[in-house]
Every structure is written in structure tokens, then in C-alpha cells.
Amino acid sequence: MALQNWHQFLSFVFQKEELTELVRLVSPPERLGLIRARVFGSRQATGDVLVFLDSHVEANQRWLEPLLERVRRNQWEKGSFAVYSVTVVLFTLSRSRATGPAW
């Protein structure tokens, strides 16, 4: 799907889910690559906290509150999430050994 079509699709979803007051969708005029796209987005951000999720990340319910609490206590602290793997056979979650503390 072309970049412009993705922008239109996401705009529709945000309107349908009534997220337009919480989320502002910005798109660069051309493809920039991951890091430059994040820099582009961060320069346009107006909030107090900026969170980037990669395309392979699936956020569960209430995932943001613990992260925001850590930021509230120490604004310079970097946050990271516990990474879980889905087992192929049973489709159960298991915590990866390579991640930091889950909070």
C-alpha cells in the first residue's frame, strides 16, 4: 500500500475510534527510513512523553501506565518493556531471557 493510502487509512481508524484528540498523525513527504522517520516525528511532537513502537510490537492492555509512572518519578529514565515470545505449538507466552525487568 502506498504511503498516502496508509495515512488515509490510519486517519480513518483514528476518527472511527475517536482518537483524534489523543493522536496526531504526521507523515513525511517521502520515505525516510526508520531513524530519520523517528527524528521527523519527534520534531513534530508536542506531548510530554514520546513513545516509539516498532512495527512488530503488539502492545497489550494497560501497557503504557507503568511506563508513564516510571517517567513521572524520573523524567530522564529510559524505559524498556519485557519481551515475550509466543510458543509455536501451544501459543502461550514465555518471557525472553534477554530483556530487562518487567514493570
C-alpha positions as CSV (number, residue, x, y, z in Angstrom):
1,M,0.0,0.0,0.0
2,A,1.3,3.4,-0.9
3,L,2.4,5.8,1.9
4,Q,-0.5,8.2,1.1
5,N,-3.0,5.4,1.3
6,W,-1.7,4.3,4.7
7,H,-2.1,7.9,6.0
8,Q,-5.7,7.9,4.8
9,F,-6.4,4.5,6.3
10,L,-4.9,5.4,9.7
11,S,-6.7,8.8,9.7
12,F,-10.0,6.9,9.2
13,V,-9.2,4.4,12.0
14,F,-8.3,7.3,14.4
15,Q,-11.5,9.1,13.6
16,K,-13.6,5.9,14.0
17,E,-12.0,5.1,17.3
18,E,-12.4,8.7,18.5
19,L,-8.6,9.1,18.9
20,T,-8.2,12.3,17.0
21,E,-7.9,14.3,20.3
22,L,-5.2,12.0,21.6
23,V,-3.3,11.1,18.5
24,R,-1.9,13.3,15.7
25,L,-0.8,11.5,12.6
26,V,2.2,13.1,10.8
27,S,3.7,11.7,7.6
28,P,6.9,12.8,5.9
29,P,6.7,13.8,2.3
30,E,8.9,10.8,1.3
31,R,10.2,7.6,2.8
32,L,13.0,8.4,5.3
33,G,14.0,5.1,6.8
34,L,13.5,4.2,10.5
35,I,15.8,6.6,12.3
36,R,15.1,9.6,10.2
37,A,11.4,9.0,10.4
38,R,11.6,8.9,14.2
39,V,13.5,12.1,14.2
40,F,10.9,13.6,11.9
41,G,8.1,12.5,14.2
42,S,9.9,13.7,17.4
43,R,10.4,17.2,16.0
44,Q,6.7,17.5,15.4
45,A,5.7,16.0,18.8
46,T,4.0,18.3,21.3
47,G,3.4,16.0,24.3
48,D,5.4,15.5,27.4
49,V,6.4,11.9,26.7
50,L,7.3,10.3,23.3
51,V,7.0,6.6,22.8
52,F,8.0,4.7,19.7
53,L,6.9,1.2,19.0
54,D,8.3,-0.9,16.2
55,S,6.1,-2.5,13.6
56,H,6.5,-5.9,15.1
57,V,5.4,-4.8,18.6
58,E,2.0,-5.7,19.9
59,A,1.0,-3.7,23.0
60,N,-1.3,-5.3,25.5
61,Q,-4.0,-3.6,27.5
62,R,-2.7,-1.0,30.1
63,W,0.9,-1.3,28.8
64,L,1.5,2.4,29.0
65,E,0.6,3.2,32.6
66,P,3.6,1.5,34.2
67,L,6.0,3.2,31.8
68,L,4.4,6.6,32.4
69,E,4.7,6.1,36.2
70,R,8.4,5.4,35.8
71,V,8.8,8.6,33.7
72,R,6.8,10.6,36.2
73,R,9.2,9.5,39.0
74,N,12.3,10.2,36.9
75,Q,11.9,12.0,33.6
76,W,15.4,11.0,32.5
77,E,14.9,7.3,32.9
78,K,14.8,5.2,29.8
79,G,12.1,2.7,29.7
80,S,12.0,-0.7,28.1
81,F,9.5,-3.5,28.0
82,A,9.7,-7.1,28.9
83,V,9.8,-9.1,25.7
84,Y,7.7,-12.2,25.5
85,S,7.8,-14.9,22.9
86,V,4.8,-16.9,21.7
87,T,5.4,-20.6,21.6
88,V,4.6,-22.1,18.2
89,V,2.9,-25.2,19.4
90,L,0.8,-24.0,22.3
91,F,0.6,-20.3,21.5
92,T,1.5,-19.4,25.1
93,L,3.6,-16.5,26.2
94,S,7.0,-17.0,27.8
95,R,9.3,-14.2,28.9
96,S,12.5,-13.8,27.0
97,R,15.7,-14.1,29.0
98,A,17.3,-11.3,27.1
99,T,15.1,-8.5,28.4
100,G,15.3,-6.2,31.4
101,P,12.8,-6.1,34.3
102,A,9.1,-6.2,33.6
103,W,7.3,-3.3,35.2
